[in-house]
Structures are given as structure tokens and as C-alpha cells.
Amino acid sequence: MTVSKFPLTVVGEFLSEHSELALTILEQVARFPTFPIEEFQRMQRRSLDALKNDRSAARNVIDRFFIGSLLSEHPYGRPSSGDVESVAALTREDLVEFHKKFLVPENGTLVLVGDFDAGEMRQNIEDRFSSWKGNAPKRPELPSLTKLHEHRVLVVEKDNGDEVVFQFGKFGIPRVHPDYSLISLLNVLLGGRFTSRLNTKLRIEEGLTYGVSSGFLDIRDTGIFRVESFSANETAERAIDLAMEECQRFHSDGISQDELDSARAYLRGQFPTDVETPEQLAEWLLFFEMRGLESTYIRENFAKIEALTLDHANLLIRKHFALDTLQFVLIGQSSVLEFADKYGPCKRVSLKDSCFTPYNSDSE
């Protein structure tokens, strides 16, 4: 089972000859879970241990600090893993109530991909699940996302360590936006592959890091663009500065026709590996269903990518890759990160703090 902000997903993989047993297990999990108190307590302890252990490695938690900082008090700013306080406060009754409210047939989608007779499988599923009743809960009203008006910097201080881990970025666009596939193509050139501009500059030419990347995160109703990397204490400031300079150059100067053709060829070669297994196909089908998309989504987006002109590409770069109103998150020793306030108003917290959303209406 995979828990994310949207959706909660149960994933199974089994031999065709075991289909009957697999569906029996799925039926029990979905319809009749018992939530034994011993298992609940064991998983709670396991989750708490994992959350505490994550604090020992900055790279394990910087995603949560960055998203929590940018989205602030919005519910999507809270990590799906929870934090020490929220997980410790959970009870078995909370799980029972959650299951009763949200795991209902009207609120779910079942996708199966594999070697089976479609008619027989459909009948088997209907025999097992047709008596299952329950209406989907009303989707809660979510608060509006608070846009930044200037650069903002969060320094997460740790007691020791020989490197600084950093991310900076801003609000982007949701995956269903008409420009999403096109800017994903263009991001291949900025920070989406080993030979990208960012990795070439910071790793290959300057030797400041073992890797740097940029990309777009899909969050329902919105999106995030970010750059992420790490560098030794003595080179961290230069690494961040060069990353920003390279992003700014990408935005202001644009790309060449050769680069655009190269990015297209890269995607053509990469995409087949994203749809070669039954599990991957199931993920795509679920994505289509959850977002209300037609099965022609992939074909139409590749047609747009093939039709993209250089002028349109550079227009999209100027529109979506501007370095305005950035959220920075830097994790490292306090003495090393004295330079952080040059990027914008700086807030400092401890890596030991349990909260991943340090900005709120009272502190801003």
C-alpha cells in the first residue's frame, strides 16, 4: 500500500494462476480489515522510528522541508508520512474511522493489467464487490495557496556534517496543464539528465557536487518547480550561486534548435521504459482515471512535443522558468550557512524540530 497526498494506492503483483487468491486478499483488505491492535502498535512504532532516523540524514528530509515551506499551512504542505507528533497521536479508532469514511466503492478505482480473460475477470470482480456499498465523502474545501511575494530562505541547522544540502524553487503548474509535457521536455536540458546544463556546470566542469537536478512535482491542483543538490561546506555557497546563474541563463538566453532536437530524441528513447511492465501500465491507467483524462493523453502530448518550434520553446522558458519569488531550503551547520540571508529573508529552525511546515500566519 502506498500513501500519498493523492491518492491512497494498493498495489499487487501476482501470477495469473493465483488470481483467485489475489482477489480474495484484495477483498479482505478493502472491505473487511480488522486492524489488530498489536499490528497497529507495531506499525506505529516502526513509523516513529523511521521518522526519527530520517533526521540523521539531511537528504532524507529536505523534500519534506521544501514542500512544507513553500506550501506553508496548506494541507498539501504536510508530509504524507506525518511527523513524530501526529503519528504518536494516532489511535486504532482513527484508522477504523478513516477506512469507514474514505475506503468506499464510489471513491475508488480498480485497475488490472495482465494475462487474463477480461470477461471472466470482470465477472469475478463483480461477484465479489457488487454488494459493497458506500458513497464518496464530499471533497473538503481547501484553502488557497499563498503565493510568495519575494525570495524566502529556510535554514535548517544541524550540529555537524561536512556538506550542505539545498533546494530552491517555486510554484509551477499541475500535470494536466496544456504546457506541462512541453516544459518537462525543456527541463531535460536544464536539469533532467546527466548532460543537462546544471549537471554539466556544477558537476562536470566545476566538481562542486556529485549531482544536481531540476524538475516539476505534480501536486493536485498545482505544481512545483525545484532545483536540488548538495555540496561540501566550503563550496556550498558557490554551488548555489552557480545553479541560480545557470537557471537565469537558461531563462534569459533560451535554447538552440540542436538542444531542442536532442531533448526530443532523449524523451523518445526514455518513454518506452516507462510503459514496459504491467505495473507501469496500471499506474498510467490509474492516472488517467484519477485526473479525468482520455486514453489519448500520451499520444496527444507526444504530438505536441514533436510539433514544438524553437520560438515557442523559448517563449515557454521565459514563461515558466523565471527565478522570481523562490523558496530556498538549506540544511547544514549554522556557522557554514551564515551566507544564506543574501538570498532573501531568512528563518532558522533546527533539524531536530518535528514540524516540516515552519511558516504560518503567526510567524510571517
N, C-alpha and C positions, 0 to 999 in steps of 0.2 A: 504494500500500500504506500502510495506517495502522497504526501500532504503539501499543498502549495496554496498560495493565496486564491488561486482559481485554476482548476478545480481540485477536488479530492479524487484521486485515481487509484483504483485497484487493478493491478497488472498481474496477469498469469500467463504462463507458458507451459504447454503440456503436449504429449504425443497424442495423435488423433485417436489411437486406441484407448486412451484414458479420458476421452471427452465426457463420458457419463460421470465418472468420479469427479472431474474438474468442475462440472456444473453443479454437482451436489455440494461441493465445498463452497462454491460461489454463492449458492442459495443460502447456505448456513451463515456465511459471513455477512451477506447483505441483509437477510431477513430475520435471522434468529441468533444474533450474537448474545452471549451470556455475560461477557465482561467479568470473568472471575476476579475476585478482589486480590488474590495472590498475584495474578498476571498483571493487573493494573498497577499494583505497588512495585512489581519488578520493573515494568517499563517506565514508571515514573522515576525510580532511582537511576535507571540507565540513562534516561533523558537528562536528568540533573547532572550526572557525572559527565556526560558529553558536553553540556553547556559550560561546565566549569573547566573542563580540559581545553575547550576551544580558546579560552582566554590566554592560554600559554603560547599561542601562535597567532601573530597579527594577521597572517594571510587567511586564517580560518574565519575571522570575524569582520574583516574590513568591508565585505559586501553588505553585511547587516548594518554596520555603522553608516555606510554611504547612503543606502536606501532609506534608512531611518532618519538620517539628517535631511535629505532632500525632501522627503515626503512629510516630515515633521509629525504632526498629530493625526494625519490621515490614517485610517485603518491599514491601508496597504503599506504603510511605513513600519508596521510591526512584523517581525520575522515570523514565518510560519512555524518555526521551531520553538517559539516562545522565548522567555528568558527565565532566569532562575526563580524569580518571584512568582511569575504567572504559572509556571509548571508545578511549583511546590504547592500552589493553592488549589490545584485541580483535585476533584474527588471522583470516585466511580460514578456517582449520581450525575455529574456533569457530562460524562461520556454517554450515559444512558439517555439523557435528555437530548443531547446533540444528535444521537442516532435517530431518535424518535422524530425529531423535527426536520432533519435535513436528508437523511437517507431514505427517501421515499421514491417510488417509481416515477412519478411525474417530474421529479427533479434529477433524473438520471438518464444516462445513455449507455447502452451496451454495444460494444464493437467486437466482432470476432473476425479474424483473418487466418486462413489456413486450409488444410486438406480435409474438407468435409462436404457432405451433401447439404446444400443450402436449405432445401425444403425440410429435410429431416431435422436439421439443427434448429430451424425456426420453430418447428412443432414442439421439439423438446423444450425449448426455452418458454414457449407459451404455456405448456403443460405445468411448468414449474413456477412461473411468475405471474400468470394471468390473474390469480386470486389475490395478488399483493396490491393493496390499496393505499392511497395516501396522496395528499395534494402538496405541491411545492409551496414552501413558505414565501411570503411576499419579500421581494428583494429589498433590503434595507436602504433607506436614503443615505447616501454617502455625502460627506461634506466636500465642498470644492477644494481642489488642490491649491495650496498657497504658493503662488509664483514668487521667485526671488526677484528683488529689485537691484541687487548688487552682488558681487562676489561674497561668498561666506566661507569661513575656514573652521573646520573642527580638527583640533589636535587631540589625539588620544594618547595619553602619556603612559609609557611603560618604564619599569625600573631599570631594565638593562637590554642589551641586544646590540648587534653590530650593523643593523640595517634599518631603513625607513621604508615602510610600505605605504603606497599612496594611490588614491583615486581622485579624479576630478571629472565633473560632468554636469549635466543639466537635464531638464525635461525634454523629451523627444516627442515621437508620435506613436500611436498604437499600431499594432501589426496589421490591422485591417485598413489603415490609411492608404490611399492610392499611391503615395510616394514611398511606402515602406520598402518594397522589394528593390526599388531603384537606389535608395540611399544605402541599403545593405550592400548592393553591388559596389557602390562608390567607397564604402568603408573598407572593402577588401584592400584598396590602395592605401588608405590611411593607416589602418592598424589591424586588418583582418587576416593577414597571412605573414609567413616568415619574412618575405621580401617586401613587406609594406614599408611605407616611408618612416613610420615611427620606429619600427624594429631595426631598419637599416641604419637610421641615425643613432639611436641610443645604444643598441647592442653591437652591431657590426662595425660601425665607424668609430664610436666613442668608447665602447666597452664599459658602459655605466650600469648595465643590467643584463641578466640572462634572458629577459623577455619583456616586451611591452605590447599592449594590445588596446584596441578601441572597439566599441560595438554598441549595439542597441538592445536594450532589455525590453521585453514585452510585458506590460502590466495592463490588465484590463482597463479600458477607457483612457489610458495614457501610455507613455513610454519613457524611457530614459536613455540618454546617450552618455557614455563614460569612457575615460581612458584610465588604464590601471597598469601599475608596475611596482618595482621596488629597486632600491639601490643602497649601496654601502653608506654608512653615516656621513663620511667625508665627501661623498659625491651626490648625495640626495638632492640638494638644492639645485645643482646644475642639471640633474636628470629631469626634475620637474620643469625647470625653465626651458630646457631644450624640447621637451614634449609639448609644452604650450607653444613654443615658437614654430614647431613643425605643424601643429594643428592650425595655427594662424596662417602659415604659408599656404597650406592646403586650401584654406578658406579664401584667401585673397588672390592667389595665383591660379587656382584651379588645376586641371589636369590636361594631359595631351591625348591625342587620338590613339597613340600607341598604348598608353596606360589604360584607356577605356577598353580597347580591344583585349588587352591582357586580362583585365578583370573579368570580362565576359567569358573568356576561354577558361579561366580558373573556376568560375561557377559551373560551367558546363561539365567540367571534369569532376567537381566535388559533389554535385547534387545526386548523381546515381547512387552514391554510397549512403545517402540519407533515406533511401526508399527501397533498399535491397532485402530487408528482413520482414517477416510478418509483423513483428512488434513495431517496427518503424512505420509500416503502412497503417497499422491500427492507430498509432499516435496521430498521423495525418488525418485520418478519417474522424477521429475524435475532435481534433482541432477544427475541422470544417463544421462539425455539428455544433460545437460549443459557441463558435463565433457566427453561426448563421451564414456560412459561405457555401457556394456551389462547388461541386467537384471539379469544375473547370478552373478553379483558382490558380493552380500551379501553372497550367498551360497558358492562361491569360497573362500571368506575371512574367513568364519567360518570353512571351511575345513582346511585352513592354520593354523588357531588358534588351532584347535584340533590336528593337526599334529606337532605342535611346540614342540621341545625337549628342555630339560633343557640346554644342551650345546649351542644350537642355541639361546635360550633366553638370556643367559648371554653374548653371542657374540654380540647380538643386543644392550644390555645395554651398553656394552663397546663402541659400535659404535655411539649410538645416545644420550646417557645421560651424556656425558663428560661435565664438567663445565669449558670449555675453552671459552675465548672471550665473556664474559657475558655483557649484558646491564642491569644496575641497575637503578631503579627509586624509590626514597624515597620521600614521601610527609609528611612534618611536620614542626615544628618550627625550625628555623635556629640554635638556641642555642642547641637544642636537637640533631641535626644531625651533630655535629662537627666531629663525628667519621666516617662520610661517605667516606672521602678520603682514608681510609685504604683499600677500595675495588678496587680503581683504580682512574685514572684522573677524577676530579670532576668538573662538570659545575653546576652553581646555577642559577635558574630562580625563578620568583615569580608565585604563584598560580593565581595571577590576570592577568598575561600575556595572551594575546588572542591566541598566537601561540602554537600548540601542537607538532611542529616539530622544536625543538630548535637547532638541529645540522644542519649545512650546510657547504658548501665548504669554506665559508669565516671565519666561527668561529672555524673550526677544525685545 
